[in-house]
Amino acid sequence: MTLFSTEFISRTIPFSTQNLKPTSKSPLHTTLNCRNPLFNASKILTRHPTLRVSAETTKQTPFLSSDFKEIHLIKLLNRSCKSGKYSEALYFLERMIDQGYKPDVITCTKLIKGFFNSRNRDKATRVMEILETYGKPDVFAYNALISGFCKANQFNNANRVLTRMRSKGFSPDVVTYNIMIGSFCTRGELDSAFEVFDELLKDNCQPTVITYTILIEATILEGGIDEAMKLLEEMLSKGLEPDTFTYNAIIRGMCKEGMVDRAFELVRSLSSRGCEPDVITYNILLRALLSRGKWNEGENLINEMISSDCKPNVVTHSILIGTLCRDGRNEEAVNLLMSMKGKGLKPDAYCYDPLIAAFCREGRLDLATEFLEYMVSDGCLPDIVNYNTIMAGLCKTGSADHALEVFGKLEEVGCPPNVSSYNTMFSALWSCGDRHRALGMILEMLKQGIDPDEITYNSLISCLCRDGMVDEAIGLLVDMQNGRFRPNVVSYNIILLGLCKVQRVNDGIEVLDVMIEKGCHPNETTYTLLIEGIGFSGLRTEAMELASSLLSLNAISEDSFKRLNRVFPLLDVFKDLTSSYGNG
């Protein structure tokens, strides 16, 4: 792919390119060089004698003034930057620097963001080097660089930029700190986020509503709603007024923890707090009610929403459609989808996806495909989620080859595959026994610059354990511990199950120790797997003794204990114990 457009060549070289029809063998595609386009143009002229008249005209053209050249280059730089041709823009920037031009900090900041968005971190760093050497960087430029490194999970580089920023006489502002705090929160590293927050306070930098909202959202995920409410009180004590985003984060957290009544109480008090619920607030509550099957309360909420001049939006309808599909009321969901247009609403991909998924679950792939086609004809382009749903449905019905055909056309339809697409195809191919193509999917994903996620790792670990390659699975677990994604309880449970299946109980106990040491809390499944592993290895008495101890600690339920006792019946030892729990 060349860095220069034909439009640029026609402006730079004074001859027409209309008659040049480059082919795969044409030198146009192979000789253009971003460092010296005019040199390459001379090669083209040599190979095309009919163009020499224009070349003579070029030689006779008087030299342009340096001011005119600078203005011309600035225009080219800005045009390239606006059109997203960042490498081309960097070429012009370097040309201008060679002529003594001082780079503009706003343009350079745009370039830095553009290069990070296109995953070209080296060139983003190069732009900052130019700005520091020949121009005057500002806090916004440094923030763009720090933000880029944080999003790329390169925190060491981000910290180095922060250090260099200070050495250049720039103090980080609250935006700088918010970027760092937000990045740690996204990674689930709440302790590190609060360390940065402490630095913010020590630096006499005042936190904002955004700062606290970021921390509140992360705290809800890690420490629960009560800890988040403490942050809210601290925020209020500093004279900061929470906005709708802050309250919506808390309301969402309450609903996720099952505190729907408490969430409603908070919503009712918003007016007295100087804040009004918006459509997002109502959508959060609606989702919470419908997820619990409370349709009557959901209808009342929608009526209240309308009476408050807060009109249901596309998201509201997608929640309703998704819940109807979950409850098997597909026909009602279809009718609701069709009625949206009459309300002036245009269904989006999130409205169609629950229906497509529902038809796939029922094995009605023909109907799912039909809806996908209807979606396109209705002017709503399917997103990658829609295609992933279709591919997953095909894989479940044993049509992995058909799914591969869909996968192969994703680029053509403007939906490049994402990590979920690769995860779906990997699991399907491995299940079909085609390990070679399955692993090829992972290699292709990495080649495309798509990072694996927790599901990728867990799928790989599960597949390896299922085929008895437990040591290889443990190796992947170690990779996870050293990488971006920390193993979760699912990861450890998969390994534990794999070890127990091959009767490596001692190794399983060691994995449990590591799991606890790494701060990952075992759940009931973890303990049940371990008990079963011990029991199936022939140590039934020891297994049920452990089950009894865990039952007394409420680590496993009575139902689990009774089931285990049926699997490993030791009537003489546990008869009295099981009967006492059965009567209790």
Residue pairs with C-beta under 8 A, 6 or more apart in sequence:
2 28
2 29
2 32
3 32
3 34
3 85
3 87
3 88
3 91
4 32
4 34
4 37
4 88
5 85
6 17
8 76
8 88
9 17
9 37
9 41
10 16
10 17
12 37
12 38
12 41
13 37
13 38
13 41
13 58
14 54
14 57
14 58
14 61
15 45
15 51
15 54
15 55
15 57
15 58
16 54
20 26
20 28
20 44
20 48
22 28
22 29
27 43
27 44
27 47
28 44
31 40
31 43
31 44
32 40
33 39
33 40
34 87
34 88
34 91
35 91
42 55
44 51
45 51
45 52
45 54
45 55
64 72
66 99
69 99
70 96
70 99
70 101
73 92
73 95
73 96
73 99
73 101
74 96
74 101
76 92
77 89
77 92
77 93
77 96
77 107
78 107
80 86
80 88
80 89
80 92
81 89
81 107
81 110
81 111
81 114
84 114
86 111
86 114
86 115
86 118
86 120
86 123
87 120
87 123
89 111
89 114
90 111
90 115
90 123
90 126
90 127
93 103
93 107
93 108
93 111
93 127
93 130
94 130
96 103
97 103
97 130
97 134
101 134
102 134
102 135
102 136
103 130
103 131
103 134
103 135
104 135
105 131
105 135
105 136
105 137
105 138
105 140
105 141
108 127
108 128
108 130
108 131
108 135
108 137
108 141
109 140
109 141
109 144
111 124
111 127
112 124
112 127
112 128
112 141
112 144
112 145
112 148
113 144
113 148
115 121
115 123
115 124
115 127
115 148
116 124
116 144
116 147
116 148
116 151
116 152
119 152
119 449
121 148
121 149
121 152
121 154
124 145
124 148
125 145
128 137
128 141
128 142
128 145
128 161
131 137
131 141
132 168
137 168
137 170
138 170
139 165
139 170
139 171
139 172
139 173
139 175
139 176
142 161
142 162
142 165
142 170
142 172
142 176
143 173
143 175
143 176
143 179
145 161
146 158
146 161
146 162
146 165
146 176
146 179
146 180
147 179
149 155
149 157
149 158
149 161
150 158
150 179
150 180
150 182
150 183
151 183
153 187
153 484
155 183
158 180
158 183
162 172
162 176
162 180
165 172
165 176
166 172
171 203
171 205
172 203
172 205
173 205
174 200
174 205
174 206
174 207
174 208
174 211
177 196
177 197
177 199
177 200
177 203
177 205
177 207
177 211
178 208
178 210
178 211
178 214
180 193
180 196
181 193
181 196
181 197
181 200
181 211
181 214
181 215
182 214
184 190
184 192
184 193
184 196
185 193
185 214
185 215
185 217
185 218
187 484
188 218
188 221
188 222
188 486
190 218
190 219
190 222
190 223
193 214
193 215
193 218
194 215
197 207
197 211
197 215
200 207
200 211
201 207
207 238
207 240
208 240
209 235
209 240
209 241
209 242
209 243
209 245
209 246
212 231
212 232
212 234
212 235
212 240
212 242
212 246
213 242
213 243
213 245
213 246
213 249
215 231
216 228
216 231
216 232
216 246
216 249
216 250
216 253
217 249
217 253
219 227
219 228
219 231
220 227
220 228
220 249
220 250
220 252
220 253
220 256
221 253
224 257
225 250
225 253
225 254
225 257
225 259
228 249
228 250
228 253
229 250
232 242
232 246
232 250
235 242
235 246
236 242
241 274
242 273
242 275
243 275
244 275
244 276
244 277
244 278
244 280
244 281
247 266
247 270
247 273
247 275
247 281
248 278
248 280
248 281
248 284
250 266
251 263
251 266
251 267
251 281
251 284
251 285
252 284
254 260
254 262
254 263
254 266
255 263
255 284
255 285
255 287
255 288
260 285
260 288
260 289
260 292
263 284
263 285
263 288
264 285
267 277
267 281
267 285
270 276
270 277
270 281
277 308
277 310
278 310
279 305
279 310
279 311
279 312
279 313
279 315
279 316
280 315
282 301
282 302
282 304
282 305
282 310
282 312
282 316
283 313
283 315
283 316
283 319
285 301
286 298
286 301
286 302
286 316
286 319
286 320
287 319
289 297
289 298
289 301
290 298
290 319
290 320
290 323
291 323
293 327
302 312
302 316
305 311
305 312
305 316
306 312
313 345
314 340
314 345
314 346
314 347
314 348
314 350
314 351
315 350
317 336
317 337
317 340
317 345
317 347
317 351
318 348
318 350
318 351
318 354
320 333
320 336
321 333
321 336
321 337
321 351
321 354
321 355
322 354
324 330
324 332
324 333
324 336
324 354
325 333
325 354
325 355
325 357
325 358
326 354
328 358
330 355
330 358
330 359
333 354
333 355
333 358
334 355
337 347
337 351
337 352
337 355
340 346
340 347
340 351
341 347
346 379
346 380
347 378
347 380
348 380
349 375
349 380
349 381
349 382
349 383
349 385
349 386
350 385
352 371
352 372
352 375
352 380
352 382
352 386
353 385
353 386
353 389
355 368
355 371
356 368
356 371
356 372
356 386
356 389
356 390
357 368
357 389
357 393
359 365
359 367
359 368
359 371
359 393
360 368
360 389
360 390
360 392
360 393
360 396
361 393
363 397
365 390
365 393
365 394
365 397
365 399
368 389
368 390
368 393
369 390
372 382
372 386
372 390
375 381
375 382
375 386
376 382
381 414
382 413
382 415
383 415
384 410
384 415
384 416
384 417
384 418
384 420
384 421
385 420
387 406
387 410
387 413
387 415
387 421
388 418
388 420
388 421
388 424
390 403
390 406
391 403
391 406
391 407
391 421
391 424
391 425
391 428
392 403
392 424
394 400
394 402
394 403
394 406
395 403
395 424
395 425
395 427
395 428
395 431
398 432
400 425
400 428
400 429
400 432
400 434
403 424
403 425
403 428
404 425
407 417
407 421
407 425
410 416
410 417
410 421
411 417
417 445
417 448
417 450
418 450
419 445
419 450
419 451
419 452
419 453
419 455
419 456
420 455
422 441
422 442
422 444
422 445
422 450
422 456
423 453
423 455
423 456
423 459
425 438
425 441
426 438
426 439
426 441
426 442
426 456
426 459
426 460
426 463
427 438
427 459
427 463
429 435
429 437
429 438
429 441
430 438
430 459
430 463
438 463
442 452
442 456
442 460
445 452
445 456
446 452
451 484
452 485
453 485
454 485
454 488
454 491
457 476
457 479
457 480
457 485
457 487
457 491
458 490
458 491
458 494
460 473
460 476
461 473
461 476
461 477
461 491
461 494
461 495
461 498
462 494
464 470
464 472
464 473
464 476
464 498
465 473
465 494
465 495
465 497
465 498
465 501
466 498
468 498
468 501
468 502
470 495
470 498
470 499
470 502
470 504
473 494
473 495
473 498
474 495
474 511
477 487
477 491
477 492
477 495
480 486
480 487
480 491
481 487
481 518
486 518
486 520
487 515
487 518
487 520
488 520
489 515
489 520
489 521
489 522
489 523
489 525
489 526
492 511
492 512
492 515
492 520
492 522
492 526
493 523
493 525
493 526
493 529
495 511
496 508
496 511
496 512
496 526
496 529
496 530
496 533
497 529
499 505
499 507
499 508
499 511
499 533
500 508
500 529
500 530
500 532
500 533
500 536
500 537
503 533
503 536
503 537
505 530
505 533
505 534
505 537
505 539
508 529
508 530
508 533
509 530
512 522
512 526
512 530
515 522
515 526
516 522
522 555
524 555
524 556
524 557
524 560
527 550
527 555
527 556
528 556
528 560
528 564
530 546
531 543
531 544
531 546
531 547
531 550
531 556
531 564
532 543
532 564
532 567
534 542
534 543
534 546
535 543
535 544
535 564
535 567
535 568
540 568
540 570
541 570
541 573
543 564
543 568
544 564
544 565
544 568
544 570
544 573
544 574
547 556
547 560
547 561
547 564
547 565
548 561
548 574
548 577
550 556
551 557
551 558
551 561
551 581
558 581
561 578
561 581
562 578
562 581
562 582
565 574
565 578
